[in-house]
Amino acid sequence: MTKQAGNVGAFDPSELVSAAAKAGDPPYFHRQPPTVTFDFDQGLPDAATYPADLLVRLAAETVMEPYALEYSSRGEYMDLSYGNRGLREELAAYLSRRDGRPQDPDGIMIVHGSAHGLSLLAKAYLEAGDAVFVEAATFPFGIRYFEATGATVIPVALDSDGMQMDDLRKCILMAREEGLRPKLVYVIATHQLPTGAVLSLARRKELLAMAEEFDLIVHEDNVYREHGPGHEIPTLLSMDKSGRVFQTDSFAKTVAPAMRIGWVAGTPEAIMPLSKVRQDLGASMWLQRIMAKYLAEGHHEQHISELRAIYAEKRKAANQALRDYCSPEITFDEPVGGWYYWLKLSEDVDWPEVQAECMRRGIAMRPGEMFSNDPDQKPHMRLAVGHVEPEVIVEGIRTLGEAIRQVGSRSRA
């Protein structure tokens, strides 16, 4: 008998989804407290730094230009894979000034934020049997993209000077012994996520030498570089002599997250395979034209210099508050730049209970295990201060210290 429309049961998609969806991890972004008073969770820029008035002007001017609202300029079909030619030329000029070496516009691909570039690089270069080496705590989506290709992800120890090269060598040799092909090193070299570490110049040189020795690709995630001291150390891309380095970057962390305009830079030969696995028909051409004009008028470098002073003030407030209110239960390496604090938690404290108490007090932070696939990683929390005002940073950290002491007093009772 045919079911009447009113009797049809609720659709259950669980039996129809793909094997990849069934095997996938649960959603990354976790539940925040019902009322967030102190939001140290997401890694966001300070909203007060968004150049809204400037973007409004640029948008109004750009929308009237020929082809601004089409898929690409007439005849420029390469734009659908590589991005707007004008923006790629402006970025190439910017990178050439920054790095002191020429960057070919055809060695740049415009993407939907740096994470999109990371996923394209994984698709273009990785497969089952490959080994990828990452910092022991790192960008979680990077791990997901790499593992989705069938590659094996291997964590490498890091400290305040970044990825440890002696441990990287051990991991490479171990991967070989296990029948894997060492293929790629993924490193957030400057103001690392989540630790804030800066890969030292000596280690950068050693990493590039090791890449030559073992025939590796190096992926330099560069989105946090401009947020403080450490930017004066040469990028891996600028030091590359053989075309092994890819660099991803984005306007999301320097202009505004909603732009979702990023790029992958390398040599034209290295970037070309990404176009073979790309199927999205490109990022917003209008937004790309806006950012091309933004760069052409010289706003980017000036804006970056202003950001550094703002985030330095926030770090100063967080450094002092953590020492005043959370020591000795929390220890940390003081970051020289960026937004993040990688808080090492004392093993004498009941941290699950502290997290529950933080939720009751409206404190949102991100658990350290969300950044690592290393089972030996010690308990940590990541505290993000980029979008928080200095006085709120101090009050929130003071409240965190109170939560720690309250849990401690209950446990001793």
Buried (B, 14 or more C-beta within 10 A) or exposed (E): EEEEEEEEEEEEEEEEEEEEEEEEEEEEEEEBBEEEEBBBBBBBBBEEBBBEEBBEBBBEEBEEEEBBEEEBBEEBEEBBBBBBBBBBBBBBBBBBEBBEEEBBBBBBBBBBBBBBBBBBBBBBBBEEEBBBBBBBBBBBEBBBBBBBBEBBBBBBBBEBBBBBBEBBBEBBEEBEEEEBBBBBBBBBBBBBBBBBBBBBEEBBBBBBEBBEEBEBBBBBBBBBBBBBBBBEBBBBBBBBEEEBBBBBBBBBBBBBBEBBBBBBBBBEEBBBBBBEEBEEEBBBBBBBBBBBBBBBEEBBEEBBEEBBEBBBEBBEBBBEBBBEBBEEBBEBBEBBBBBBBBBBBBEEBBBEBBBBBBBEBBBBBBBBBBBBBBEEBEBBBBBBBBBBBBEBBBBBBBBBBBBBBBBBEEEEE
